[in-house]
Every structure is written in structure tokens, then in C-alpha cells.
Amino acid sequence: MNKQKVGVSVGIFAHNEEKNIEKIILSFYQQKQESFYIDKIYVFSSGSTDNTNKIVRYLSKKYKNLYLISKPKREGKSYDINEFLSIAEKDIIVISSADIILDKCCLEYLIRPTINDEKVGLTQPRIVPKNSIDTFIGYVVNLQWNISNYINNITENVHTGELVVLRKIIDSIPENVVNDDAYIEFLIRKKGYKCIFVKEAVIFNKGPENINDFIKQRRRIYAGYLELKNRFGYYVEPMNVSLILKVVIKFFPKDNPKKFLWYLGAIGLEAYARLLGMWDYYIKKKNHVVWEIAESTKKLEVK
């Protein structure tokens, strides 16, 4: 092994991901690895009742550094992240959802900043949804991620999600925290490290394909933001209303009446989901640690 390369430990977190688990695992092994090598990949499968575990076991026969950690009960991603932090052997780690696919140069772009600058503690890729922009909900999902990527690119307060690369400088996170990725970002910054957005690094995901799943997903995320603000005093950029309004105006669709109506609909859906998130957090005292799956996000195809 080239001693100049940095070893990386990978944790993939899954629940009933039979439709995508092979794709994401292969996308890790197909990464361009000039400055790093993948030491071990751990797949944490929590409460999976489909063929997720079977697929991982089959792939582990070919890839000897691939390990399945199967949990009979789904307790929440934060529990599994803590176990990963306890067993990951390398100083650079990757925390990844299982319902994404990495572009072949993604990790290379994300890991280089941690090698070149010892004060970089976390890197975040650009997220590209594979939903068609020719449908209303597809337009909404693409608008959502375009705004998120844009905010990440112009601010220092990176909004994390889906996949992060970080230095292993934290031992654990609270096991009942909802937005585990944003809390990790909070801890990294608290320790004096930088969190940066790397637009050249790309991952693909699949947003909701129907309004019900969109609202289900967005209300949980916003309730998690409220938890971070009120419980830990950490304020993420998606809660900065003045910034959001400025950015939303930037994406105003000109000279397209249909897209204008979809644009208004997208704003209305997000506002409604945020109100529901407030209801969940302040009134129902609902904890989204074990959340209801948005099934339509599990059909990712990248050609």
C-alpha cells in the first residue's frame, strides 16, 4: 500500500435498502483513489426485513474489507453512528446514507482538503437529485437542492446531509438527536475546525416522488432543526429566513408561467412542512429519531 495515501473508514447506514445497497457499495469501490485508500466499509443494517443483508453478505465474499453489522431492531441512525465511531480505525471517516450513489471522483475531491489543511474537519459534497424537472414534485425537489447547494457555496455555515467526510475527532453523538449530520457539523465547529462545501464532489440521490413523502421528509428535518436550536443552541442556515428569501428570489422562474405556479407551490409546500415540523416539536413533543420512511425516495437510477 502506498504510504502516502490516507486510509479511510466508511460507514453506510441502511434500513430496507435492497433497491440501492449494491449500487452504493459498488460506487465506493469504483472511486478514483489517488490520495486515499478505503480501509474498511461497514454497512449498518438496522431492522431490515428485505434482502439488504443478503446482498451485503454476497458482496462481502468478493470484497474482503466489506463488513455487515446487522441489527434486529431499528433504534435510530445515531445509535449506529456511535458504534461506527467506536470501531472505525482510521483518522478520516465517511458517514453515508445508503440511498445515494457517488460520482467516481467524489471521495477524492472530499478527502484532499483534509490532507492539505489540518484545520478542515468536515467536507460536504454537492447533492444532485435524479428526479425529473418535468413534473411538479420533481421541480420542487430540484429547486430544494439547488437552493441548498447554493447556500452551502456562499456561506461558511455548511448544511450537511446524505454524506460527509470528517476527521475522527468526536467520540459520540447523543443517541436521541434527530439531525445527526447537522449535530456532527456543530461538534466539528465547536472543536475549532472548518466545515467546507466541495462543489466538485457530487453524489446523486432521489427525492420524494409525491407530495405526501415530501411533506413527511421535510417536517421531520425541520423538527430536527428546531431541536438543534433549542437544545444545543446551534442555528443552521436553512432556518435563516432572510437568507432563504434572498436565495429563493434568485431562483425565480422568469418567462415560464407553469414553472412560476410550481415555484409558488414549492414555497407553499415547504412552509406547510415547516409548520408541521413546529407542531411536531413544540406541541406533540414528537421525536423523529426513528422516522417513517419516504418510500418513493428508494428508487434511484443513475445512468
C-alpha positions in Angstrom: 0.0 0.0 0.0 1.3 3.5 -0.9 2.3 5.1 2.4 1.5 8.5 1.0 -2.2 7.6 0.7 -4.5 8.2 3.6 -6.6 5.3 5.0 -10.3 5.9 5.2 -13.0 4.1 7.2 -16.5 4.1 5.7 -19.8 3.7 7.4 -23.0 3.1 5.4 -26.3 3.3 7.2 -29.2 1.3 5.9 -32.8 0.2 6.6 -34.5 -1.9 3.9 -32.3 -0.7 1.1 -32.3 -3.7 -1.2 -33.0 -1.5 -4.2 -29.9 0.6 -3.8 -27.4 -1.1 -1.4 -25.4 -2.8 -4.1 -25.2 0.4 -6.2 -23.8 2.5 -3.4 -21.3 -0.2 -2.3 -20.0 -0.6 -5.8 -19.9 3.2 -6.2 -17.5 3.3 -3.2 -15.3 0.6 -4.7 -15.2 2.3 -8.1 -13.9 5.6 -6.6 -10.8 7.2 -8.1 -8.3 6.7 -5.2 -5.2 8.8 -5.8 -4.7 10.4 -2.3 -6.5 7.8 -0.2 -7.5 4.1 0.1 -10.6 2.6 1.6 -9.5 0.6 4.6 -12.9 -0.9 5.6 -16.5 -0.4 4.7 -19.1 -1.2 7.4 -22.7 -1.5 6.4 -25.0 -1.0 9.4 -28.3 -2.6 8.6 -30.9 -1.7 11.3 -34.1 -3.7 11.4 -34.0 -4.6 7.7 -36.6 -7.1 6.7 -35.9 -7.2 2.9 -32.8 -8.5 1.1 -30.4 -5.8 2.2 -28.4 -8.1 4.5 -28.4 -10.9 1.9 -27.0 -8.6 -0.8 -24.2 -7.2 1.5 -23.2 -10.7 2.6 -22.9 -11.8 -1.1 -20.8 -8.7 -1.9 -18.5 -9.3 1.1 -17.4 -12.6 -0.5 -15.8 -10.5 -3.2 -14.8 -7.5 -1.2 -12.9 -8.8 1.9 -12.9 -5.4 3.6 -16.7 -5.1 3.5 -18.5 -5.9 6.7 -22.2 -6.2 7.6 -23.3 -5.2 11.0 -26.9 -6.3 11.3 -29.2 -5.0 14.0 -32.5 -6.8 14.6 -34.2 -3.6 15.8 -34.2 -0.1 14.3 -33.3 2.2 17.1 -32.1 5.2 15.1 -29.1 6.2 12.9 -27.4 8.0 15.8 -27.0 4.7 17.7 -25.3 3.1 14.7 -23.1 6.2 14.1 -21.8 5.8 17.7 -20.9 2.2 17.1 -19.2 3.1 13.9 -17.2 5.8 15.7 -16.1 3.2 18.2 -14.8 0.7 15.7 -13.5 2.9 12.8 -9.7 2.6 12.9 -8.7 5.5 10.5 -8.4 9.2 11.3 -10.6 10.1 8.3 -14.1 8.6 8.2 -17.0 8.7 5.8 -20.6 8.7 7.1 -23.1 7.9 4.3 -26.7 7.2 3.8 -27.5 4.1 1.8 -29.9 5.6 -0.7 -27.3 7.6 -2.7 -24.7 6.9 -5.4 -21.3 8.6 -5.5 -19.8 10.1 -8.6 -16.4 8.3 -9.3 -14.3 11.3 -8.1 -16.4 12.3 -5.2 -14.3 11.0 -2.3 -11.1 12.2 -3.9 -12.4 15.7 -4.0 -13.7 15.5 -0.4 -10.6 14.0 1.1 -8.0 16.2 -0.5 -8.9 19.3 1.7 -8.5 17.3 4.9 -5.0 16.3 3.7 -4.0 19.8 2.5 -5.4 21.7 5.5 -5.2 20.3 9.0 -7.9 22.7 10.2 -10.5 21.2 7.8 -12.6 18.9 9.9 -15.5 18.1 7.6 -16.3 18.2 3.9 -19.6 18.1 2.2 -20.4 17.2 -1.4 -22.9 18.8 -3.8 -26.1 16.8 -4.0 -27.8 16.2 -7.4 -31.3 14.8 -7.3 -32.3 12.4 -10.2 -35.9 13.5 -10.1 -37.3 14.8 -13.4 -37.8 18.5 -13.5 -40.8 18.0 -15.9 -43.1 17.1 -13.0 -44.3 19.4 -10.2 -42.7 17.3 -7.4 -39.6 16.8 -9.4 -39.3 20.5 -9.9 -39.8 21.1 -6.2 -37.1 18.6 -5.2 -34.6 20.0 -7.7 -35.3 23.6 -6.5 -34.8 22.5 -2.9 -31.4 21.0 -3.5 -30.3 23.8 -5.9 -31.1 26.3 -3.1 -29.3 24.1 -0.5 -26.2 23.7 -2.7 -26.2 27.5 -3.4 -26.4 28.4 0.3 -23.6 26.0 1.0 -21.5 27.6 -1.7 -21.9 31.2 -0.4 -21.8 30.7 3.3 -19.4 29.3 5.8 -22.1 27.5 7.8 -22.3 24.4 5.7 -25.6 22.5 5.8 -24.7 18.8 5.8 -26.6 15.8 4.8 -26.5 12.4 2.9 -22.7 12.0 3.1 -19.9 13.7 5.0 -16.2 13.1 5.3 -14.7 14.1 8.6 -11.7 13.8 10.9 -12.3 11.3 13.7 -12.2 13.9 16.4 -15.5 13.1 18.1 -16.3 10.0 20.2 -20.1 10.0 20.1 -23.2 12.0 19.5 -26.4 12.0 21.6 -28.4 8.8 20.7 -31.7 10.7 20.6 -30.6 13.5 18.3 -32.7 13.8 15.1 -30.4 15.6 12.6 -27.3 13.6 13.3 -25.4 15.1 10.3 -26.0 18.7 11.4 -25.1 17.8 15.0 -21.8 16.4 13.8 -21.2 19.6 12.0 -21.9 21.5 15.2 -19.4 19.4 17.1 -16.7 19.8 14.5 -17.1 23.6 14.5 -17.1 23.6 18.3 -13.7 22.0 18.3 -12.3 24.8 16.2 -12.3 23.0 12.8 -13.7 24.2 9.5 -16.6 22.6 7.6 -16.4 23.2 3.9 -18.6 22.6 0.8 -16.8 21.0 -2.1 -19.0 21.6 -5.2 -16.7 19.4 -7.4 -17.7 16.4 -5.3 -21.0 15.0 -6.4 -23.4 12.5 -5.0 -26.8 11.5 -6.6 -29.9 11.0 -4.6 -33.6 10.5 -5.2 -36.1 13.0 -3.7 -39.7 12.2 -3.0 -41.9 11.5 -5.9 -45.2 12.5 -4.3 -46.4 15.4 -2.1 -47.1 13.1 0.9 -43.5 11.8 1.0 -42.1 15.3 0.5 -44.0 16.7 3.5 -43.2 13.7 5.6 -39.5 14.2 4.9 -39.4 18.0 5.3 -41.4 18.2 8.5 -39.0 15.7 10.2 -36.0 17.6 9.0 -37.3 21.0 10.3 -38.3 19.5 13.6 -34.7 18.4 13.9 -33.5 21.9 13.1 -35.7 23.2 16.0 -34.2 20.6 18.3 -30.6 21.8 17.4 -31.6 25.4 18.0 -33.4 24.9 21.3 -31.4 22.0 22.8 -27.9 22.8 21.7 -28.0 26.5 20.6 -26.9 25.7 17.1 -28.6 27.6 14.3 -28.4 26.1 10.8 -28.6 28.3 7.7 -31.9 26.7 6.4 -33.5 28.5 9.5 -32.2 31.9 8.4 -35.4 33.3 6.9 -33.9 36.5 5.5 -31.1 34.5 3.7 -33.7 31.9 2.4 -35.9 34.7 1.0 -32.9 36.3 -0.8 -31.8 33.0 -2.3 -35.4 31.9 -3.2 -35.8 35.1 -5.2 -32.6 34.4 -7.1 -34.2 31.1 -8.4 -37.4 32.9 -9.5 -38.5 31.3 -12.8 -38.8 34.1 -15.4 -41.0 33.9 -18.6 -42.4 30.5 -17.7 -46.0 30.6 -16.3 -46.1 26.9 -15.5 -42.8 26.9 -13.6 -44.0 30.1 -11.8 -47.0 28.3 -10.5 -44.8 25.3 -9.5 -42.4 27.8 -7.8 -45.3 29.2 -5.7 -46.4 25.6 -4.9 -42.9 24.7 -3.8 -42.8 27.7 -1.4 -46.2 26.7 -0.1 -45.2 23.1 0.5 -42.0 24.0 2.3 -43.9 26.5 4.5 -46.6 23.9 5.3 -44.0 21.2 6.1 -42.2 23.7 8.4 -45.5 24.4 10.3 -46.0 20.7 10.7 -42.4 20.4 12.0 -43.1 23.1 14.5 -46.3 21.3 15.6 -44.3 18.0 16.0 -41.6 19.7 18.1 -43.5 22.2 20.2 -46.9 20.6 20.5 -46.7 16.9 20.0 -43.2 16.7 21.5 -42.5 14.1 18.8 -39.1 12.6 18.4 -38.2 11.7 14.8 -35.1 9.6 15.7 -36.7 6.6 14.2 -38.5 8.2 11.3 -41.2 7.0 8.9 -39.5 6.1 5.6 -40.4 8.0 2.4 -40.7 5.0 0.1 -40.6 6.9 -3.1 -37.0 8.0 -2.4 -35.8 4.5 -2.7 -35.8 4.1 -6.5 -32.6 5.7 -7.5 -31.3 5.1 -11.0 -28.1 6.7 -12.3 -27.2 6.2 -16.0 
